[in-house]
Amino acid sequence: MSEFIASIFGNVWGTALMSVVPLIELKGGIVFARSVGFDFWTAFILSYAGSTAVFFAVFFLLKPILNLLKKIKLVGRFAEKIENYFNEKAERTLKERENGDKRGLSERALKMLGVFIFVAIPLPLTGVWTGTAVAVFLNLKFKDAVLPVIVGNIVAGVLISLLAELFLALYGSTAVLDYVLWGLFGLALVLFIITLIRIVGKRDKVK
């Protein structure tokens, strides 16, 4: 897969592309970059820059786009379901932080902490895309949302980079990372379908 992507987009733009794709983003960017021969820091910096850039687009455009789509008859109900999905995810994130808070943090601090943790832990359905959407629906201001996202993305990038290095050390070849990339794509596709089914099948809230 890495060779195919690199043959079309090149190594640099291929890394950038991987790092902005939802559900794959930083994870896919770093794995791809290391598989095509970039060193540790080049892979990290390129992938981090691409995935972090997503924050600005999502933060400023998500709600306006959803509001626009809600006015279009064919997709209006689906846009409302997406909005409800992220609202519930934001509420759940805040509640989890409140339940685990032992220091009496302010609501603003809890929201920021929730977004940071959401982005920092490189698991399926976490990352800059979803973390920023959560920040938007937590009604965080730009200055309060940007820091937890960019710092959380650094933490996630370091963890993924170290895992990639571990695979390289264990197997001694970048070929193993191509299998990892296939796995990420497959997992992303499955999770996308599951999430889509959940959103579509969710009952509308009674107003």
PyMOL commands that set and color helices and strands:
alter all, ss='L'
color gray80, all
select helices_A, chain A and resi 2-20+25-35+40-69+76-100+107-120+128-137+142-171+175-201
alter helices_A, ss='H'
color red, helices_A
deselect
rebuild
show_as cartoon
